[in-house]
Every structure is written in C-alpha cells, then in structure tokens.
Amino acid sequence: MARYVFITGGVVSSLGKGLASAALGALLQARGYKVRLKKLDPYLNVDPGTMSPYQHGECFVTDDGAETDLDLGHYERFTGRPANRQDNVTTGRIYENIIAKERRGDYLGATVQVIPHVTNAIKEFVLDGNEDYDFVLVEIGGTVGDIEALPFFESIRQLGNDLPRGGCIYVHLTLMPWIPTAGELKTKPTQHSVKELRSIGIQPDILLVRADREIPKEERRKLSLFCNVRETAVIQALDAKSIYDVPMTYHKEGLDQEVLNAFGIDPAPKPQMKMWEEISEKIHNPEGEVTIAIVGKYTVLKDAYKSLIEALQHGGIANNTRVNLKWIESDIFDKDDPSQLLDDVDGILVPGGFGERGAEGKIKAVSYARVHKIPYFGICFGMQMAVIEAARSLGGNEKASSTEFGETSEPVVGLMTEWLKGNQLEKRADQGNMGGTMRLGAYPATLKTDSLISEIYGNTEISERHRHRYEVNIEYKDAIEKTGLIFSGMSPDGILPETIEYPRDVHPWFIGVQYHPELKSRPFDPHPLFASFVKAAMEQNRLV
C-alpha cells in the first residue's frame, strides 16, 4: 500500500516546493523505494498551455501530451520517472470534469457543491493509479491561506482521515527571514503559517524551513514548541550552490530519515548517494568552461527556459565542463549588429517560442552562426528560423516567412492542419481553440543513416516530445536542400520535417530539431544532443 506525503507551502511563494518534493523523491528512491510525484495547482486554467511564460514560466510537456506545471520537470529530472497527465491537475480541470458530469446528469439531481463533489474529485485524482508505488508525494501549489487553494487543503485534510492510520504525513515548507536591522532570523512568519494551516485542520509533521544562513538550535527549539512539531522534525533548508546539491543537503539535515520515522519505518534501508555525489563533484570541479548564447524572447524570466537551462548543464556534466549562459533578447538584433554580442561565445542556441516579435533577430543569430561556423542548436522555433534563413540567404527567396507572422506568399513555415498520432488523424482549424490543440507529446522520427544527428543518437529511430502549432512546409524541401541544408530527420510517413543540419564539411555543428529534447534530459542521463552540442562548443573554444 502506498504511503502519502503531502507537501504544502507558507509565508511566500517560490520557496521551492517543487524542488523540495523532487529532492525528497530522489532520496526515497536512493533507499530503494518506488516513488511517484503529483502536483495540485489551484488556478482556474485547465492547464498551463495558454499561460504566458512571464506569468507561469515553462510549460512542461509529458510523453502522453499533457501540458503541465514546470515542477513536473523537476520531478522527472530528479527521479528519472516519466510523468504523465495523471500527475498534474488544476482547479480548472477538476471543475471542467465536474460540470461535464453535471450536464450529463451523472449526479442524479443532487446539488453539486465544493464539499463533497469537488473535494471528492480531488481525492480521486490523488489516489488514482498508485498501486505499484511505495510513496506518493503530493505537492499543493500556492501557499496556505490562498482562497483558491482551500478545496485542495480540505481534500488532503480529509485524506488524513480516509487513509489508514499512519498512511500519510504533512510536510510544510516555510521561510525564516533574516532581518538585518535586528540581526536576527525571525520565527514569527513560520508560526503564523503553521497557525493558518492548523486552522484548516492540518497539523504538519515536518517543517522544512528555508533560510539563507544556519538556523540556531534555540530557534529550532522555538519553532518546535510553538508549531507543535518534534525538534528533530524542524529541518533547515539552506540555499545551495546548485539544485543538484539539494538531495545531499536534505539528506545531511535528516529529511528523508525524519519522513521514514514519521511513518514508523525502522530500520530503514540505507541510502545509496554515490550518484548524487558524482554529479555534485562534476558541477563544482569542472575541467573547463564554455559560453553559450541563448537568443530568445523570454530571457527576462529564466523559468521560461527551465528545462533548457538544466539540459545545458547536463551537457556540461557529460563533458565535465562548466556551461556559462549568455542571455540575449532577440529583438535587440533588429537594430544592433549580432557580432557585438556573439563574437565571444562558443555556441548559439535559439529555443522555442511563439509569435513574430524577435523573429528577425533570431534569423540574424542563425545567419551569424552559419557564416562564422559557430556551433548552432535550433529548437522548435529555432529550427524554423534556420530554414527561413537558408531560404532567404542561400536560396534567394527573400520573401520566405512563416504564416505565424501573418499572410505570406512564401509560407516556408505554415500552420499544421492535420497529422497522425499513432493510427489516429488529428485535425486543427486556423480559428479553433488555442488550448491543447498543438502537436503535443512523444512522436517518432526516422533519421538519415549518414547524418550527424543519427551518429549522435547512435540510432536512426527516435522518439521525442513536441509542442508546436507550425511546421516546416514539406513543399519547400527540395528547394531548401539545394541550399545545402539537409532534412536529416522526418516523421515516419515522410510528411513532417523533424531535424535539419548542414554537412560537416560545410559547418562543424549545425542542427535544428522540431521537437524539445530538453524535456527528456537528466543530470544522470544527459540528452545526447546537449552533450554533443557542449562538446562542439568546447572544440570551438579551443579554436578561438
């Protein structure tokens, strides 16, 4: 039978509940347990697919095509377990399902209410499909006291009674701020947060306290007394130099042992931490370093590229080198010469994105990388801009563009209206709904046997996750390939271009992919494309 750990947050948002959940999951895995992580999000959107990256950060996509919270990326990277659409739910999705049932008459004339109908739906989501797991970690988004989160807090309170005695525990993450004028760490915010949680009917078993410095023993004793938590269960969560230090840091502070103690598991299996020790060693003691320019349009908020940042770091781990990132807002190239910002970098990456703003700047970055033979990696939108650049600069098609930017006589990139998903034909309309209507999730691709990308993968048959609405127009394939840019990967039916590249005698490393390889990269299993890209950047660094 699965045991449940409910992880809540208080005081302020962005304290790192997702990272704490992922790290705890990794620690329980290190002790030999099977772990699943789930995220409950209180917002009314059905999923984060239509939300601005400036508001919500990255939208993480699973193999089965779910658009989910970025915390699921942390879950996957730390545990290696692929997430799915049953690992993330929102208030919007809960209400959507309940209203659909009500319209069908499933409630047989009952008055549909938050309690019990909404809370029951949340509990069903939490409990579903956990038969094969030892621990299920459930993170509740937002902070205690948020009005929109109340149904979720009520649901996990009820589960404390519904589950067998000893079947669940509550971990509460709070902030202990340092007040410079007083020269003290203050416990009061945590006290008030726990008081709010207890007023809902939830008594935390473990306090995970974020602080920027060591918490004195007396302050821990004070939190234990006023929050009704064992002193050993007051765990300090100090800032770490790398997120991949967090599992070891929490282990040293005793978090995983305290969780097992709360469940009465004694003796507990010893953890195998060698993997995390090796990762930390490579991060903190690299043999070299490279600088990668990320030319994007959401660079103000780094969380918009969370998986990308981590995948580049994983590429560094694979090559035992530090990857420094140089963030460049693409629309700066609308006026400035790219050489002013790109002449000192070892690699250029243009990531995914939506809309016309900054597109011309990305095309200039592609051109600079091609002409100066700097390793280039184009992901999704970055691949499309590389194709348009080739059509314009090498193919003489000055009007080459994308229908995403408006009507064009040369739609080198166009809106996908239909494609195969397995044996089923998916169709989309130009003026249809925006939410959940992209090409989403894992799709197979076939790579050319003599291509650089097939050499990197060590295979000609791959499966990668997609999230896009526009695609390179296959009708332009022959014209594009006459410029020297090769379509090195296609969908199995030969209709959808998946990867492009220049031959190695033309460019040392120039690859574009329509999918998002960053979503499948792990610190202990770096994605081969990122490992190869960083290696190419290292070679470029030596040339410079």
Secondary structure, DSSP 8 states (H G I E B T S, - for coil): --EEEEEEE-SSS-S-HHHHHHHHHHHHHHTT--EEEEEEE-SSSSSGGGS-HHHH---EE-TT--EE-THHHHHHHHH-----GGGEEEHHHHHHHHHHHHHHTTTTT----IIIIIHHHHHHHHHTT-TT-SEEEEEE-S-TT-GGGHHHHHHHHHHHHHS-TTSEEEEEEEE--EETTTTEE--HHHHHHHHHHHHHT---SEEEEEESS---HHHHHHHHHHHT--GGGEEEEE--SSGGGHHHHHHHHTHHHHHHHHTT--S------HHHHHHHHHHHS-SEEEEEEEEES-TTSGGGGHHHHHHHHHHHHHHTEEEEEEEEEGGGGGTS-THHHHTT-SEEEE----SSTTHHHHHHHHHHHHHTT--EEEETHHHHHHHHHHHHHTT--TT-EEGGGS--SSEEEEE--EEEETTEEEE--TTS-STT-SEEEEEEEEE-TTSHHHHHHT-SEEEEEEEESEEE-GGGHHHHHTTT-EEEEE-TTS-SEEEEE--TTT-SSEEEESS-GGGG-BTTB--HHHHHHHHHHHHHHHH-
